Each structure stands twice: as C-alpha cells, then as structure tokens.
Amino acid sequence: MKQLAIACLVVVLFVVGTASTQEEEEKEQFSGRGAGIEDSQTIKVLRDGKMVNVQLYGMEVPARSDTFGPQARRFVSKATLGKIVTVVVHKTEESGTIVGDVLLPDERNLSHALVKAGLAKWSPEDAPEDKTLQVSADAPRGT
C-alpha cells in the first residue's frame, strides 16, 4: 500500500512538473499591424486599436548614424510597415515597451533576418539560449 501511495505521488509530481514547464514555454503572443519605427530595434505595432512599442529580442541594431543604421531602418520598415506581424512576448519593460520576437507575414523572425543580413548583431547577453540567432550571426552576410 505504501509503495502504491509513493508511486501515485511520483506520478502526480511528474504531471504537475510537466504542466509547469509547458506553461513557461508557452509565451504570450499577439498579432497587429506594423505602424511605425521608433528606431531600427523598436517598432510600433497597432494592437487592438492601441499603439505599442516592441523592441526586437536578442540583438543589437546600429543607430541611424552608424554605418549600417540607415540600411537596417529601411529593412525593418519594408518588412513591417502596414503588414500584420505576430509578436511573441519575452518580457515587458517598466516603460511598457514589449521585448519580443517579431514574426513577419512570411513567418520569418525579424531579428534573425536582420542578423543574417548583416544589419544587426546577436546579443548573447540578452538571448544566450537563441541558437538560431547565433547561427544567423555566424552565417555569411546576405545569405
């Protein structure tokens, strides 16, 4: 009887632990229309009739005055303005800015596309677990 109780407890703990892990892996996401560019790393998305700032997750984009700044800004603008994008939320800053992955209509991740195009750098401090960003950073520019 004692062994049965222990076995049941182990099963319950396993199920509860698995459910907690699944909840942590399922991040909030929403879709909205790309409505503006704050800078090459932060876009404005119209979400349920309200404008929200979304900072691209896991990378560093050059400022407008830097060498690739204007190209990065054009890339982001062309990819997002007027288009429906999906934002996968990683966190929300105190200022209300959402930090997340921006998925484009063709299902590409905007951060990955910018890094792969050589217009941004992967930030291992901000996204150490994002192996796709790391691989994109290691790929030859423009591929």
Contacts in CASP RR format, 6 or more apart in sequence:
PFRMAT RR
TARGET T0000
AUTHOR 0000-0000-0000
METHOD contacts of the structure
MODEL  1
MKQLAIACLVVVLFVVGTASTQEEEEKEQFSGRGAGIEDSQTIKVLRDGK
MVNVQLYGMEVPARSDTFGPQARRFVSKATLGKIVTVVVHKTEESGTIVG
DVLLPDERNLSHALVKAGLAKWSPEDAPEDKTLQVSADAPRGT
27 88 0 8 1.000
27 89 0 8 1.000
27 90 0 8 1.000
28 88 0 8 1.000
28 89 0 8 1.000
29 86 0 8 1.000
29 87 0 8 1.000
29 88 0 8 1.000
29 89 0 8 1.000
30 47 0 8 1.000
30 48 0 8 1.000
30 86 0 8 1.000
30 87 0 8 1.000
30 89 0 8 1.000
31 84 0 8 1.000
31 85 0 8 1.000
31 86 0 8 1.000
31 87 0 8 1.000
32 45 0 8 1.000
32 46 0 8 1.000
32 47 0 8 1.000
32 84 0 8 1.000
32 85 0 8 1.000
32 86 0 8 1.000
32 87 0 8 1.000
33 45 0 8 1.000
33 46 0 8 1.000
33 82 0 8 1.000
33 83 0 8 1.000
33 84 0 8 1.000
33 85 0 8 1.000
34 43 0 8 1.000
34 44 0 8 1.000
34 45 0 8 1.000
34 46 0 8 1.000
34 80 0 8 1.000
34 81 0 8 1.000
34 82 0 8 1.000
34 83 0 8 1.000
34 84 0 8 1.000
34 85 0 8 1.000
35 44 0 8 1.000
35 45 0 8 1.000
35 46 0 8 1.000
35 51 0 8 1.000
35 81 0 8 1.000
35 82 0 8 1.000
36 43 0 8 1.000
36 44 0 8 1.000
36 77 0 8 1.000
36 80 0 8 1.000
36 81 0 8 1.000
37 43 0 8 1.000
37 44 0 8 1.000
37 73 0 8 1.000
37 76 0 8 1.000
37 77 0 8 1.000
37 80 0 8 1.000
37 81 0 8 1.000
38 44 0 8 1.000
38 53 0 8 1.000
39 61 0 8 1.000
39 63 0 8 1.000
39 64 0 8 1.000
39 73 0 8 1.000
40 61 0 8 1.000
40 62 0 8 1.000
40 63 0 8 1.000
40 64 0 8 1.000
40 69 0 8 1.000
40 72 0 8 1.000
40 73 0 8 1.000
40 75 0 8 1.000
40 76 0 8 1.000
40 114 0 8 1.000
40 119 0 8 1.000
40 120 0 8 1.000
41 55 0 8 1.000
41 56 0 8 1.000
41 59 0 8 1.000
41 60 0 8 1.000
41 61 0 8 1.000
41 120 0 8 1.000
42 53 0 8 1.000
42 54 0 8 1.000
42 55 0 8 1.000
42 56 0 8 1.000
42 97 0 8 1.000
43 53 0 8 1.000
43 54 0 8 1.000
43 56 0 8 1.000
43 76 0 8 1.000
43 80 0 8 1.000
43 85 0 8 1.000
43 102 0 8 1.000
44 51 0 8 1.000
44 52 0 8 1.000
44 53 0 8 1.000
44 54 0 8 1.000
45 51 0 8 1.000
45 52 0 8 1.000
45 54 0 8 1.000
45 85 0 8 1.000
45 87 0 8 1.000
45 102 0 8 1.000
47 87 0 8 1.000
52 96 0 8 1.000
52 98 0 8 1.000
53 95 0 8 1.000
53 96 0 8 1.000
53 97 0 8 1.000
53 98 0 8 1.000
54 87 0 8 1.000
54 97 0 8 1.000
54 98 0 8 1.000
54 99 0 8 1.000
54 100 0 8 1.000
54 102 0 8 1.000
55 93 0 8 1.000
55 97 0 8 1.000
55 98 0 8 1.000
55 99 0 8 1.000
55 100 0 8 1.000
56 100 0 8 1.000
56 101 0 8 1.000
56 102 0 8 1.000
56 110 0 8 1.000
56 111 0 8 1.000
56 114 0 8 1.000
56 120 0 8 1.000
57 90 0 8 1.000
57 99 0 8 1.000
57 100 0 8 1.000
57 101 0 8 1.000
57 111 0 8 1.000
57 126 0 8 1.000
57 127 0 8 1.000
57 130 0 8 1.000
58 111 0 8 1.000
58 122 0 8 1.000
58 123 0 8 1.000
58 126 0 8 1.000
58 127 0 8 1.000
58 130 0 8 1.000
58 133 0 8 1.000
59 111 0 8 1.000
59 114 0 8 1.000
59 115 0 8 1.000
59 120 0 8 1.000
59 121 0 8 1.000
59 122 0 8 1.000
59 123 0 8 1.000
59 126 0 8 1.000
59 127 0 8 1.000
59 133 0 8 1.000
60 120 0 8 1.000
60 121 0 8 1.000
60 123 0 8 1.000
61 69 0 8 1.000
61 72 0 8 1.000
61 76 0 8 1.000
61 114 0 8 1.000
61 119 0 8 1.000
61 120 0 8 1.000
62 68 0 8 1.000
62 69 0 8 1.000
62 72 0 8 1.000
62 119 0 8 1.000
62 120 0 8 1.000
63 69 0 8 1.000
64 70 0 8 1.000
64 73 0 8 1.000
68 118 0 8 1.000
68 119 0 8 1.000
69 119 0 8 1.000
71 119 0 8 1.000
72 114 0 8 1.000
72 119 0 8 1.000
72 120 0 8 1.000
75 113 0 8 1.000
75 114 0 8 1.000
75 117 0 8 1.000
75 119 0 8 1.000
76 110 0 8 1.000
76 114 0 8 1.000
79 104 0 8 1.000
79 110 0 8 1.000
79 113 0 8 1.000
80 102 0 8 1.000
80 104 0 8 1.000
80 110 0 8 1.000
83 104 0 8 1.000
83 105 0 8 1.000
84 105 0 8 1.000
85 102 0 8 1.000
85 103 0 8 1.000
85 104 0 8 1.000
85 105 0 8 1.000
85 110 0 8 1.000
86 102 0 8 1.000
86 103 0 8 1.000
87 98 0 8 1.000
87 100 0 8 1.000
87 101 0 8 1.000
87 102 0 8 1.000
87 103 0 8 1.000
88 100 0 8 1.000
88 101 0 8 1.000
88 103 0 8 1.000
89 98 0 8 1.000
89 99 0 8 1.000
89 100 0 8 1.000
90 99 0 8 1.000
90 100 0 8 1.000
90 101 0 8 1.000
91 98 0 8 1.000
91 99 0 8 1.000
91 100 0 8 1.000
92 98 0 8 1.000
92 99 0 8 1.000
93 99 0 8 1.000
101 109 0 8 1.000
101 110 0 8 1.000
101 111 0 8 1.000
102 109 0 8 1.000
102 110 0 8 1.000
102 111 0 8 1.000
103 109 0 8 1.000
103 110 0 8 1.000
104 110 0 8 1.000
104 113 0 8 1.000
109 132 0 8 1.000
111 120 0 8 1.000
111 133 0 8 1.000
112 132 0 8 1.000
112 133 0 8 1.000
112 136 0 8 1.000
114 120 0 8 1.000
115 121 0 8 1.000
115 122 0 8 1.000
115 133 0 8 1.000
115 136 0 8 1.000
115 137 0 8 1.000
116 136 0 8 1.000
116 139 0 8 1.000
116 142 0 8 1.000
116 143 0 8 1.000
117 141 0 8 1.000
117 142 0 8 1.000
118 141 0 8 1.000
118 142 0 8 1.000
121 137 0 8 1.000
122 130 0 8 1.000
122 133 0 8 1.000
122 134 0 8 1.000
122 136 0 8 1.000
122 137 0 8 1.000
124 134 0 8 1.000
127 133 0 8 1.000
END
